[in-house]
C-alpha cells in the first residue's frame, strides 16, 4: 500500500471513530502498553505504517513512519556509523519509533547529549478532527510557530496520531569504556557531581549496590586521557551492563512489582523513602522499589523540587503520575481539547479525567 493510502486509511478510521464516538487505543508494537493507565478503546494499529521516508547521513537527519521498528532504524543508522543519541529503550523486539516518541523515554546518555524531545525536528500527525497536519521540518533552525512536534513527545498518543517523525541523529563514538568504583551511596553522590564538572566525555553515570558506573565515549585519544583522569577499574562487560540497564533486565528491575521513577535535582542527597534504589543520569533519575504509599512518594518528590511516576504497577486504576497544580492541570486539559475535542485518543491513559 502506498504512503498516501496508508495515511488515508488511518484518517478514515479516525473519521469513523468521531462519527460513532468510539474511543481509540492507538497501538504500535505494544512494547510499552504497561506504561500509564490501562489502555482503553478500539485498537487502531500503526504497525502497517512502516518505512524510512528520508535519510540523509551527511545531514544527520532521518524521517520515518511511526510504525517502523526501532531495531530497523538503529540498524540503518549503524550501517552509516550513526545512532539515536537519546538511546530509547525497546522493552520488546516489537518496539516502534512511534512508541518511543509517544512515551518519550531516554537512556543513559540523556543528561549528556539530550532527551528524546531534543532530537525531534518535525512530525506529521492526525488530530482529533481527522486533519493531517505537519509541524517543524528536517532542520534544527525551523522555529516558526508553536513547537508542536516536541509537544507530542511524552504525550502518549493523547493529543494525536503520530504518522511520521523527523529526528536529528549523531555519529557513534569511536570508542567507549566503563570505569567502576566501589563506593557508599553518599560518596558516590559526591563523586558523580565532581565528575560532571570535569571536561571529560561522559556518556553514562549510574549507581547500584555500592558500585558507581562511569561510561566514557568519544575519540580513542579523548577516552584514553579521560580514563587516566577518572581512574577506577575497567568493566569488561560494559556493553551488556548499559544494554541491560536500558532495557530493565538487571536484577534490580526484574524483581519489581511496583517500580517508581523519580526525577529530582542530581545534587539531592539520599531520599528518605524506604526501599531499594537504582540511580541513573548522575542522580537526576532514581528508580525505587518501595512499599511506601503513593501519596508519600508524590509529596516527597514535590518537596524536593522534582516529580514521580509509578512506572510499573499492578494497580493501574490509581493515580500513576505526579499530581499537577491546578494551573498546569487546566493547561494540559486545554491542550487535550484543542487537539482532540471529542477526546477519542487514548482516553484516561495519562489522566483519570480525560
ROSE-711292 format. One record per residue: y, z, x of N, C-alpha, C in turn. Coordinates in steps of 0.2 Angstrom, whole numbers, plus 5000, padded with zeros to 4 digits. Example, Ala and Ser with C-alpha at 12.3 -4.5 7.8 and 13.67 -1.06 7.14 Angstrom:
! residues 2
    nc2    nc3    nc1   cac2   cac3   cac1    cc2    cc3    cc1
   4972   5039   5066   4978   5039   5062   4984   5039   5066
   4989   5035   5064   4995   5036   5068   5000   5039   5064
//
This chain:
! residues 354
    nc2    nc3    nc1   cac2   cac3   cac1    cc2    cc3    cc1
   4994   5000   5004   5000   5000   5000   5006   5000   5004
   5011   4996   5003   5017   4995   5006   5021   5002   5006
   5026   5003   5011   5030   5009   5011   5034   5010   5004
   5037   5004   5002   5041   5004   4996   5037   5006   4990
   5031   5004   4989   5026   5005   4984   5024   5013   4984
   5023   5015   4990   5021   5022   4991   5026   5027   4988
   5033   5025   4990   5038   5029   4988   5039   5029   4981
   5038   5023   4978   5039   5022   4971   5034   5025   4967
   5028   5025   4969   5023   5029   4966   5024   5037   4965
   5027   5039   4971   5029   5046   4971   5034   5048   4966
   5039   5043   4966   5045   5044   4962   5043   5043   4955
   5039   5039   4953   5036   5039   4946   5033   5045   4944
   5029   5048   4948   5026   5054   4947   5031   5060   4945
   5037   5060   4949   5042   5064   4948   5045   5063   4941
   5046   5057   4939   5049   5055   4933   5045   5057   4927
   5038   5056   4928   5033   5059   4923   5034   5066   4922
   5034   5070   4928   5034   5077   4928   5041   5080   4924
   5046   5076   4926   5053   5078   4922   5052   5077   4915
   5050   5071   4913   5049   5070   4906   5045   5075   4902
   5039   5077   4905   5035   5081   4902   5036   5089   4904
   5041   5090   4908   5042   5097   4910   5036   5100   4913
   5033   5096   4918   5027   5098   4921   5029   5100   4928
   5028   5107   4930   5029   5109   4937   5025   5105   4942
   5027   5104   4948   5023   5100   4953   5022   5105   4959
   5016   5104   4961   5014   5108   4968   5014   5103   4973
   5019   5102   4977   5019   5097   4982   5015   5099   4988
   5010   5095   4990   5005   5096   4995   5004   5091   5000
   5003   5093   5006   5001   5088   5011   4994   5090   5013
   4993   5092   5019   4986   5094   5021   4983   5101   5019
   4988   5105   5016   4986   5111   5013   4985   5116   5019
   4987   5115   5025   4986   5119   5030   4990   5126   5030
   4996   5125   5026   5000   5131   5026   5001   5134   5018
   4996   5132   5014   4996   5134   5007   4995   5142   5007
   4993   5145   5012   4993   5153   5012   5000   5156   5012
   5005   5152   5014   5011   5155   5015   5016   5155   5009
   5019   5161   5008   5023   5161   5002   5019   5163   4996
   5022   5163   4990   5019   5165   4984   5014   5160   4982
   5009   5161   4978   5003   5157   4976   5006   5150   4973
   5004   5144   4976   5006   5138   4973   5004   5137   4966
   5009   5134   4962   5008   5133   4955   5010   5126   4954
   5007   5123   4948   5009   5117   4946   5004   5111   4947
   5005   5105   4944   5001   5100   4946   5002   5097   4953
   4996   5096   4956   4996   5094   4963   4999   5087   4964
   5004   5086   4968   5006   5080   4970   5005   5079   4977
   5000   5075   4979   4998   5075   4986   5002   5069   4990
   5004   5071   4996   5008   5066   5000   5004   5063   5006
   4997   5065   5006   4993   5063   5011   4993   5055   5012
   4993   5052   5007   4993   5044   5007   5000   5041   5010
   5005   5046   5010   5012   5043   5013   5012   5044   5020
   5008   5040   5024   5007   5041   5031   5011   5036   5035
   5011   5037   5042   5013   5032   5046   5020   5033   5050
   5020   5031   5056   5026   5032   5060   5030   5026   5059
   5036   5027   5057   5041   5022   5054   5044   5019   5060
   5047   5023   5065   5051   5021   5071   5049   5026   5076
   5048   5023   5082   5048   5027   5088   5051   5024   5094
   5056   5027   5097   5060   5024   5102   5059   5029   5108
   5054   5029   5112   5053   5033   5118   5060   5034   5122
   5063   5028   5124   5069   5029   5128   5075   5032   5125
   5075   5033   5118   5080   5036   5115   5078   5043   5113
   5072   5045   5114   5069   5052   5112   5070   5053   5105
   5068   5048   5100   5069   5049   5093   5062   5046   5090
   5060   5050   5085   5054   5047   5081   5055   5048   5074
   5054   5043   5070   5054   5044   5062   5047   5043   5059
   5045   5047   5055   5038   5046   5052   5038   5049   5045
   5033   5046   5041   5032   5048   5034   5029   5055   5035
   5030   5059   5029   5029   5066   5030   5021   5068   5029
   5017   5063   5026   5010   5064   5026   5006   5062   5032
   5010   5060   5037   5007   5059   5044   5004   5065   5047
   4998   5065   5050   4995   5071   5053   4999   5073   5059
   5000   5079   5060   5004   5082   5066   5000   5079   5072
   4994   5080   5072   4990   5078   5078   4991   5070   5080
   4992   5066   5075   4994   5059   5076   5000   5058   5080
   5005   5062   5077   5012   5062   5080   5012   5064   5087
   5008   5070   5088   5008   5073   5095   5005   5069   5100
   4999   5065   5098   4996   5061   5102   5000   5055   5104
   5003   5052   5099   5008   5046   5101   5013   5048   5106
   5016   5054   5105   5021   5056   5110   5018   5058   5116
   5012   5061   5117   5009   5062   5123   5008   5056   5127
   5006   5051   5124   5005   5044   5127   5011   5042   5131
   5017   5044   5129   5023   5042   5132   5026   5048   5136
   5022   5053   5137   5024   5059   5141   5030   5063   5137
   5029   5063   5131   5034   5067   5127   5031   5072   5122
   5035   5076   5119   5032   5081   5114   5037   5083   5109
   5034   5087   5104   5038   5090   5099   5040   5097   5102
   5046   5098   5105   5048   5104   5109   5048   5110   5105
   5048   5110   5098   5048   5117   5095   5041   5119   5094
   5036   5115   5096   5029   5117   5096   5026   5120   5089
   5026   5115   5084   5024   5118   5077   5017   5120   5077
   5015   5125   5074   5008   5127   5073   5005   5123   5068
   4998   5121   5069   4995   5117   5064   4991   5122   5059
   4988   5127   5061   4983   5131   5057   4978   5127   5054
   4977   5121   5055   4971   5117   5052   4972   5110   5055
   4966   5106   5055   4966   5099   5058   4970   5095   5053
   4971   5097   5047   4974   5093   5041   4982   5094   5041
   4985   5097   5046   4992   5099   5046   4996   5092   5046
   5001   5092   5042   5005   5086   5042   5013   5087   5044
   5016   5082   5046   5023   5083   5048   5027   5086   5042
   5026   5084   5036   5030   5087   5030   5029   5095   5030
   5023   5097   5031   5021   5104   5030   5025   5108   5036
   5025   5105   5042   5028   5108   5047   5035   5109   5046
   5039   5104   5044   5046   5104   5042   5047   5108   5036
   5044   5108   5031   5045   5112   5025   5044   5119   5026
   5040   5121   5030   5039   5128   5032   5043   5131   5038
   5045   5126   5042   5050   5127   5047   5047   5132   5053
   5041   5132   5054   5038   5136   5059   5039   5133   5066
   5040   5137   5071   5041   5135   5078   5037   5140   5083
   5035   5137   5088   5031   5141   5093   5034   5144   5098
   5031   5146   5104   5034   5150   5109   5040   5147   5112
   5041   5141   5112   5047   5138   5116   5053   5139   5112
   5053   5141   5106   5059   5141   5101   5065   5144   5104
   5065   5150   5107   5071   5153   5110   5074   5149   5116
   5070   5145   5119   5072   5141   5125   5074   5134   5124
   5071   5131   5119   5073   5124   5118   5076   5123   5111
   5074   5127   5106   5077   5127   5099   5071   5127   5094
   5073   5128   5088   5069   5129   5082   5068   5122   5079
   5063   5121   5074   5062   5115   5071   5068   5112   5068
   5072   5116   5065   5078   5114   5062   5083   5110   5067
   5083   5113   5073   5087   5110   5078   5085   5103   5080
   5079   5101   5079   5077   5094   5081   5077   5089   5075
   5079   5091   5069   5079   5087   5063   5085   5083   5063
   5085   5076   5064   5091   5072   5064   5092   5069   5057
   5087   5068   5053   5089   5065   5046   5082   5065   5042
   5083   5064   5036   5077   5064   5031   5078   5059   5025
   5073   5057   5022   5073   5054   5016   5069   5058   5011
   5072   5059   5005   5069   5063   5000   5069   5061   4993
   5065   5064   4989   5066   5063   4981   5069   5069   4978
   5074   5069   4975   5077   5076   4972   5074   5077   4965
   5076   5082   4962   5074   5084   4955   5076   5079   4949
   5080   5074   4951   5082   5069   4946   5079   5062   4948
   5073   5063   4952   5069   5057   4954   5074   5051   4957
   5079   5054   4961   5083   5049   4965   5080   5049   4972
   5080   5044   4975   5078   5043   4983   5084   5043   4987
   5085   5048   4991   5091   5049   4995   5089   5050   5002
   5094   5047   5006   5094   5048   5013   5099   5052   5016
   5098   5056   5021   5103   5060   5024   5102   5060   5032
   5108   5061   5035   5108   5060   5043   5106   5054   5045
   5102   5053   5051   5100   5047   5054   5096   5048   5060
   5097   5044   5065   5092   5044   5071   5096   5046   5077
   5102   5049   5076   5107   5051   5082   5109   5058   5081
   5110   5061   5087   5112   5068   5087   5119   5069   5084
   5124   5064   5085   5131   5065   5083   5132   5063   5076
   5127   5062   5072   5128   5060   5065   5130   5066   5061
   5136   5067   5059   5138   5074   5056   5142   5073   5050
   5141   5067   5047   5145   5065   5041   5142   5069   5035
   5146   5073   5031   5144   5076   5025   5140   5082   5027
   5137   5085   5021   5133   5091   5022   5127   5090   5026
   5124   5095   5030   5118   5094   5034   5112   5095   5030
   5111   5091   5025   5105   5092   5020   5099   5091   5024
   5098   5087   5029   5092   5086   5032   5089   5093   5035
   5093   5097   5038   5091   5103   5041   5091   5109   5035
   5094   5108   5030   5093   5112   5024   5086   5112   5022
   5083   5106   5022   5076   5105   5020   5071   5109   5024
   5073   5111   5030   5068   5114   5035   5067   5122   5033
   5061   5123   5031   5060   5130   5028   5061   5131   5021
   5063   5126   5017   5064   5126   5010   5057   5126   5006
   5052   5125   5010   5045   5125   5007   5045   5120   5001
   5048   5115   5001   5047   5110   4996   5050   5112   4989
   5055   5117   4989   5058   5119   4983   5064   5115   4981
   5067   5111   4986   5073   5108   4984   5072   5100   4983
   5066   5098   4986   5065   5090   4985   5058   5089   4989
   5056   5082   4988   5050   5080   4991   5052   5076   4997
   5050   5079   5003   5052   5075   5009   5047   5069   5010
   5051   5063   5011   5047   5057   5012   5046   5055   5019
   5052   5055   5023   5052   5054   5030   5057   5059   5033
   5055   5060   5040   5059   5064   5044   5060   5061   5051
   5066   5061   5053   5068   5059   5060   5069   5065   5064
   5066   5065   5070   5066   5070   5075   5068   5068   5082
   5072   5073   5085   5073   5072   5092   5067   5075   5096
   5064   5071   5101   5059   5073   5105   5061   5074   5112
   5057   5078   5116   5059   5079   5123   5053   5077   5127
   5054   5076   5134   5049   5074   5139   5045   5081   5140
   5039   5080   5141   5034   5085   5143   5036   5087   5150
   5036   5094   5151   5037   5096   5158   5031   5094   5162
   5033   5093   5169   5029   5090   5174   5023   5096   5175
   5026   5102   5175   5021   5107   5177   5022   5113   5173
   5017   5117   5171   5018   5123   5168   5013   5129   5171
   5015   5135   5171   5011   5140   5173   5013   5147   5170
   5009   5151   5169   5010   5158   5166   5008   5163   5171
   5013   5168   5171   5013   5174   5175   5012   5180   5171
   5007   5185   5172   5006   5190   5168   5008   5197   5172
   5010   5202   5168   5012   5208   5171   5009   5214   5167
   5006   5219   5170   5003   5225   5166   5009   5230   5165
   5011   5230   5159   5017   5235   5158   5016   5238   5151
   5019   5244   5151   5020   5248   5145   5025   5244   5141
   5025   5245   5134   5030   5241   5130   5037   5242   5132
   5039   5248   5133   5046   5249   5134   5048   5246   5141
   5044   5246   5146   5045   5242   5152   5045   5235   5151
   5041   5232   5147   5041   5225   5146   5047   5223   5142
   5050   5227   5138   5056   5225   5135   5062   5224   5140
   5062   5229   5145   5067   5229   5150   5066   5222   5154
   5060   5221   5155   5058   5215   5160   5060   5209   5156
   5058   5208   5150   5060   5201   5147   5067   5200   5146
   5071   5206   5145   5078   5205   5144   5081   5203   5151
   5078   5206   5157   5081   5204   5163   5079   5196   5165
   5073   5195   5163   5070   5188   5164   5075   5183   5160
   5077   5184   5154   5081   5180   5150   5088   5179   5153
   5090   5183   5158   5096   5182   5161   5096   5178   5167
   5090   5177   5170   5089   5173   5176   5089   5166   5175
   5091   5162   5180   5091   5155   5180   5085   5152   5182
   5080   5153   5177   5073   5150   5178   5071   5147   5172
   5066   5142   5173   5064   5138   5167   5059   5141   5163
   5061   5146   5159   5057   5150   5154   5055   5145   5148
   5049   5146   5146   5047   5142   5140   5042   5147   5136
   5041   5153   5138   5037   5157   5133   5038   5165   5136
   5039   5169   5131   5039   5176   5133   5035   5180   5128
   5029   5182   5129   5025   5186   5124   5022   5192   5127
   5021   5197   5122   5018   5204   5125   5013   5206   5120
   5007   5208   5122   5002   5211   5118   4998   5216   5123
   4996   5222   5120   4991   5226   5123   4993   5227   5131
   4999   5229   5132   5002   5231   5139   5002   5225   5143
   5002   5219   5141   5002   5213   5145   5008   5209   5143
   5012   5207   5148   5018   5203   5147   5016   5196   5150
   5017   5191   5145   5015   5184   5147   5022   5180   5148
   5023   5177   5154   5029   5173   5156   5027   5166   5157
   5029   5162   5153   5027   5155   5154   5033   5151   5157
   5032   5147   5162   5037   5143   5166   5035   5136   5165
   5040   5132   5164   5039   5125   5163   5045   5121   5166
   5043   5115   5169   5048   5111   5172   5046   5107   5178
   5050   5105   5182   5048   5101   5188   5043   5105   5193
   5039   5102   5197   5035   5106   5201   5039   5110   5206
   5045   5108   5208   5049   5112   5213   5052   5118   5209
   5054   5117   5203   5058   5122   5200   5053   5127   5198
   5047   5125   5195   5042   5130   5193   5039   5134   5199
   5038   5131   5205   5036   5135   5211   5041   5140   5213
   5048   5138   5213   5053   5143   5215   5053   5148   5210
   5053   5147   5204   5053   5152   5199   5047   5157   5199
   5042   5154   5200   5036   5158   5201   5036   5163   5206
   5039   5161   5212   5040   5166   5218   5045   5171   5216
   5050   5169   5212   5056   5174   5210   5053   5179   5205
   5049   5177   5200   5047   5181   5195   5041   5186   5197
   5036   5183   5201   5031   5187   5203   5025   5188   5198
   5021   5193   5198   5016   5194   5194   5010   5190   5196
   5005   5190   5192   4998   5187   5193   4998   5181   5189
   4995   5176   5192   4994   5169   5188   4988   5170   5183
   4990   5167   5177   4985   5167   5172   4981   5160   5172
   4975   5161   5173   4971   5154   5175   4970   5150   5168
   4969   5154   5162   4968   5150   5156   4974   5150   5152
   4980   5148   5155   4986   5149   5152   4987   5144   5146
   4984   5138   5146   4985   5134   5140   4981   5137   5134
   4975   5139   5135   4972   5142   5130   4975   5148   5127
   4979   5152   5131   4982   5158   5128   4988   5156   5123
   4992   5151   5126   4998   5149   5122   4995   5145   5115
   4990   5141   5116   4987   5137   5110   4985   5142   5105
   4981   5147   5107   4978   5152   5103   4983   5156   5100
   4988   5158   5103   4994   5162   5101   4998   5158   5095
   4999   5151   5097   5002   5147   5092   4998   5146   5085
   4992   5145   5086   4988   5144   5080   4985   5151   5077
   4987   5156   5080   4985   5163   5077   4977   5164   5078
   4975   5162   5084   4967   5163   5085   4966   5168   5090
   4971   5172   5092   4970   5178   5096   4967   5183   5092
   4963   5188   5095   4960   5194   5091   4965   5197   5087
   4971   5198   5089   4976   5202   5085   4977   5199   5078
   4977   5192   5078   4978   5189   5071   4972   5188   5067
   4966   5187   5070   4960   5186   5066   4958   5192   5062
   4960   5198   5064   4958   5204   5061   4963   5206   5055
   4968   5202   5054   4974   5204   5050   4972   5203   5043
   4973   5208   5038   4973   5207   5031   4980   5205   5029
   4985   5210   5030   4992   5209   5029   4995   5208   5035
   4999   5203   5036   5002   5201   5043   5009   5200   5041
   5014   5204   5045   5021   5204   5044   5024   5200   5050
   5029   5196   5048   5033   5193   5054   5040   5196   5053
   5043   5199   5058   5049   5202   5059   5054   5198   5063
   5060   5196   5061   5064   5193   5066   5070   5198   5067
   5071   5200   5073   5076   5205   5075   5079   5203   5081
   5085   5206   5083   5088   5205   5090   5083   5207   5095
   5082   5203   5100   5077   5205   5105   5078   5211   5109
   5084   5214   5109   5086   5220   5113   5084   5226   5109
   5082   5225   5103   5080   5231   5099   5074   5234   5102
   5074   5241   5103   5068   5244   5106   5062   5244   5101
   5057   5248   5103   5051   5248   5099   5053   5251   5092
   5051   5247   5087   5052   5249   5080   5048   5254   5077
   5051   5259   5074   5047   5265   5071   5043   5263   5065
   5039   5259   5065   5034   5257   5060   5027   5258   5063
   5022   5261   5059   5016   5262   5062   5012   5255   5061
   5007   5254   5066   5003   5249   5066   5002   5245   5073
   4999   5239   5073   4999   5235   5079   5004   5230   5079
   5006   5229   5085   5012   5224   5086   5010   5218   5091
   5013   5212   5090   5012   5207   5095   5019   5204   5095
   5022   5203   5101   5029   5201   5102   5029   5194   5105
   5034   5190   5102   5035   5183   5104   5042   5182   5105
   5044   5177   5108   5051   5175   5108   5055   5180   5112
   5052   5183   5117   5056   5188   5121   5058   5194   5116
   5054   5196   5111   5056   5201   5107   5059   5199   5101
   5061   5193   5100   5065   5191   5094   5061   5190   5088
   5054   5189   5089   5049   5188   5084   5044   5193   5085
   5042   5197   5080   5037   5203   5081   5033   5202   5075
   5026   5202   5077   5021   5202   5072   5018   5209   5071
   5017   5211   5065   5015   5218   5063   5009   5218   5058
   5004   5222   5060   4999   5224   5055   5000   5231   5054
   5001   5233   5047   5003   5240   5046   5001   5241   5038
   5000   5248   5037   4999   5250   5030   5005   5252   5027
   5011   5252   5031   5017   5254   5028   5019   5250   5021
   5023   5253   5017   5025   5249   5011   5029   5243   5012
   5029   5239   5007   5034   5233   5008   5041   5235   5008
   5043   5240   5004   5050   5242   5004   5052   5245   5011
   5047   5249   5014   5049   5252   5020   5050   5247   5026
   5046   5241   5026   5046   5236   5031   5053   5232   5030
   5054   5230   5024   5060   5226   5022   5066   5230   5024
   5067   5237   5022   5073   5241   5023   5074   5242   5031
   5068   5243   5034   5069   5244   5042   5071   5238   5045
   5069   5232   5043   5071   5226   5046   5079   5225   5045
   5081   5226   5039   5088   5225   5037   5092   5230   5041
   5090   5236   5042   5094   5241   5045   5095   5239   5053
   5090   5235   5055   5090   5233   5062   5094   5226   5063
   5097   5224   5058   5100   5218   5058   5096   5211   5058
   5090   5212   5055   5085   5207   5055   5082   5206   5048
   5077   5203   5048   5073   5201   5041   5066   5201   5042
   5062   5202   5037   5055   5202   5037   5052   5198   5032
   5046   5195   5033   5042   5192   5029   5035   5194   5029
   5031   5194   5023   5024   5196   5023   5021   5189   5024
   5019   5187   5030   5017   5181   5032   5010   5179   5029
   5005   5184   5029   4999   5183   5026   4997   5189   5022
   4995   5188   5016   4994   5194   5012   4989   5192   5006
   4985   5197   5004   4980   5197   4999   4984   5197   4992
   4990   5201   4992   4994   5201   4986   5000   5197   4986
   4999   5191   4984   5004   5186   4984   5009   5186   4978
   5007   5190   4973   5012   5190   4967   5018   5195   4969
   5018   5199   4974   5023   5203   4975   5029   5200   4979
   5034   5203   4980   5039   5200   4985   5037   5199   4992
   5037   5193   4995   5035   5192   5001   5040   5191   5006
   5046   5189   5004   5052   5188   5009   5057   5193   5008
   5061   5194   5013   5066   5199   5013   5071   5198   5007
   5072   5203   5003   5076   5203   4998   5083   5201   5000
   5087   5196   4996   5093   5194   4998   5099   5198   4995
   5104   5198   4998   5110   5201   4995   5112   5197   4989
   5116   5199   4984   5117   5196   4978   5121   5189   4979
   5126   5189   4984   5129   5183   4986   5125   5178   4988
   5120   5179   4993   5116   5174   4996   5111   5172   4990
   5109   5177   4986   5104   5175   4981   5107   5170   4976
   5113   5171   4974   5117   5166   4970   5118   5160   4973
   5119   5160   4980   5120   5153   4983   5113   5149   4984
   5108   5153   4985   5101   5150   4985   5099   5147   4978
   5101   5151   4973   5099   5148   4966   5103   5142   4965
   5110   5142   4966   5114   5136   4965   5112   5130   4969
   5109   5131   4975   5106   5125   4978   5100   5123   4975
   5096   5127   4973   5090   5125   4969   5092   5121   4963
   5096   5123   4959   5098   5120   4953   5102   5113   4955
   5105   5113   4960   5109   5107   4962   5104   5101   4964
   5099   5103   4967   5094   5098   4970   5088   5097   4965
   5086   5102   4961   5081   5102   4957   5082   5105   4950
   5087   5102   4946   5089   5105   4940   5084   5107   4935
   5078   5104   4934   5073   5105   4930   5068   5110   4933
   5069   5112   4939   5065   5117   4943   5058   5116   4942
   5056   5109   4944   5049   5107   4944   5046   5107   4951
   5049   5108   4956   5047   5108   4963   5044   5114   4965
   5038   5115   4967   5035   5121   4970   5038   5128   4966
   5037   5128   4960   5040   5134   4956   5037   5141   4959
   5042   5146   4960   5040   5153   4962   5037   5153   4969
   5037   5148   4973   5034   5148   4979   5038   5153   4984
   5045   5152   4983   5049   5157   4988   5051   5163   4984
   5054   5162   4978   5057   5167   4974   5053   5168   4968
   5053   5174   4965   5049   5175   4959   5052   5173   4953
   5059   5172   4953   5063   5170   4948   5065   5162   4947
   5062   5158   4953   5063   5151   4952   5059   5148   4957
//
